[in-house]
């Protein structure tokens, strides 16, 4: 669990996204898509500055957006996938995410 007083990583991502040489576009708002405001950003640098950049936007797809508890919204998970979801991973600075 990330402490409440930990810096919001989205703020740092937003600063870096401004450096992208092309606009980053997302999907149009629609009932079946939830935008959890998760933008991934990757870059590489060398002595001359940035040499690669990429961004990704994450959405949640709801098959039945009117009832998020509806089992149709759930996926069948195999045992390995279920274990990986339940395992705590460490994020930046060793914080559990």
N, C-alpha and C positions, 0 to 999 in steps of 0.2 A: 504494500500500500504506500502510495506517495504521500508524504506529509502535506498537510494543508498549507503550510508556509513555504513549501518548495516553489521555486520559480516555474511559471507556466511555460513549457517548451514551445507552445504555439507562438509566443511573442518573439522568440529567437527565429523561428521558422518564417514568420511574417517579415522580419527584417531582411532575411536572406532572399525571400521570394522577390523582393523589390529589385534584386540584382539580376533576375532572369532577363535575358535579352528578348524574350517573346512573352506575350500574355499567357497567363494560366487561366484556363476556363473550366468550369464545372458544368454539371447537368442542370437543366431547368427544374425548378421545384415541382414535385409531383407527389401525390398521396402515398405511393408505394415506396418512395425513397426517403430515407432519413439522413440528413447531413450532420454527422457528429462533430463537424469542424476539425477533421483530422487530415492535415496536409503533411505528407512526407517530403523531405527535401534531401537530396544527395548532391555532393559537389566534390570535385577534385581540384587541387591547386598545385602549382609548381612555382619556380622562381619568377615566372612571368605573370602569375596571377591565376585566375580560374581557367581550367582547361576542359572541364566538363560540368554539366549541371542537369539535374532531372528533378521533376516534382511528380507526386502522385496524390490523388484525392480519394479518400475512402468514403463509401456510402453503405448504409444498411438497407437491404431490400426486404420489404415486408410483403409477403404474398397476400395477407389479409390485414391491411393497415388499420381497419376499423376495430379489430380485436387482436392486439399483439399477443395475447395469451392463447390464441387459437393454435392448436398443434400443427396446422399446416405451415406455420411460420418456422417450425423447427426442422432441423436436418437430422437424419440418422447418422450417428457418429460411431466409428469403429473404436475399439478399446484403446489403441495407440493415440488416436486423436483426442479422445476423452481425457487420457492421462496428461497429454501435453497442455490441454486447456487448464487442468487443475494444478499444474506445476507452476510455482512462483518463479518468475524470471527477474533478473536484476537489470534495471535500466541504467541511465547515466549516474555516475557517482555512487554506484552500488545500491541505489534505491530500488525497492521492489516495485514492479509495475503491475 
